Amino acid sequence: MAKQTMGRNSSYNAGIYVRLSQEDMRAGESLSIENQKLILTKYVKEQGWNLVDTYVDDGWSGTDFDRPAVQRLLSDAQSGKINLIICKDLSRFGRNYIEVGRYVDYIFPSYNIRFIA
């Protein structure tokens, strides 16, 4: 069976993922949770996509992929509730780049999920 892909003009059901770790807060990270949400929500609206949910891991390290919002996001992706995941940049999704690569290159495509960072 051929894998279905969505074109640029297709309708997406988007999930926005935002994260700010304790370390980021101490280091004076400029992109707060609220700023990330505003930027990403505006982008989704500009594209005409449907925003299904916002997934927030506030105070969680990016090296831990057992974060509550990540687990809920993955469950929603697997169930088909969302077919697009958007985050401000790759470091917001995770700081373990090997694990991030596993999601981007293997897991998300297996769920037919588009990922934008």
N, C-alpha and C positions, 0 to 999 in steps of 0.2 A: 504494500500500500504506500502510495506517495505521501510524503510529509507535507502537511498544509502549512503555508506561510502566509502572513498577512502583509499586504502592500501598504504603502505610505498613507493612502487615503482610506484604509479600512478603519472600522470602528473598534476602538480599544476600550476595555474595562481596566482602568489603571488603579494600581496600588502605589502610593507614595511611601517610601521608607526614609525615616530620619533618625539620626542617632547623634548623641553628644556624650562622650565619656567623662568620667570624673577628671581624668588626666587632661582632656581638652579644656575643661572648664578652668582648671588650675593654670594652664598655659595661656589663658586668655584667647581661646579659639573664637574667631570672629563670627562664624556662622552658627548662631544659636538655633535651637530647635524651631522657634517661631520663624526665624529668617528662612530656614530651610523650607518650612511648610509654605510660606508665602511665595517664595521663588518657584517651587515645584507646582503648587496649585495654579499659579498664573500660567505656567507653561502648559499644563494639561488643558486648561480652558482655552488658551490660544490655539491649540491643536484641534479643539473640538472633540476631545475624548471625554469619556465618562469617568469621573473620579468615584471609585467604589469605596475606598477606605484609605486612611492614613495610619501607618504603623510606626509607633514611636518607642524607641529604646533610649530613655534618658538616664544617663549615668552608667551605662554598660560599656565595657571594653569591647573594642572591635575585634579582638582576638578570640572572643568567646562566641561561637555560633549557636549556642543554646540560649540565646537571648529570647525573651518571651515574644516580642513583636516579630522577630525573624521567624520563629516557629509558626506563629499565626499566619504570617505572610506566605510561607511555604505551603501551609495547609490550604490556604485560599487559592494559591496557584495550582496546586495539585488537583483540587476539586473543580477547577474551572471558573471559580468566582471572579478571578482576575486573569488577564492575559498580557498585561504590561506592568513591569515594575520599574519605577523611576526613583533614583536617589541623586543627591547633589554631586557626589563624586564617589569613586570606588572606595575611598577610605571610610566613607560613611557606612557603606555596606559591610566592610570588614577590613581589618588591618593585616590579616594573614593572606597574602596575595596568592599563595598556592591554593588555599581553600576557596578564595573568591574566584579564581580561575576555574576551579572544578564546577562551581555553580554556573558561571557565565558560559563556559564551553560545553558542559555536559548536562547538568541538571535542568536548567531553564529550557534549553532546546528540547529536552525529552518531554517537557510539559507544554511545548509550543508557546513559550513565554518570551516576549520581547523584553530586553533589559536595556535601560538607558541610564547612563551616569554622566 
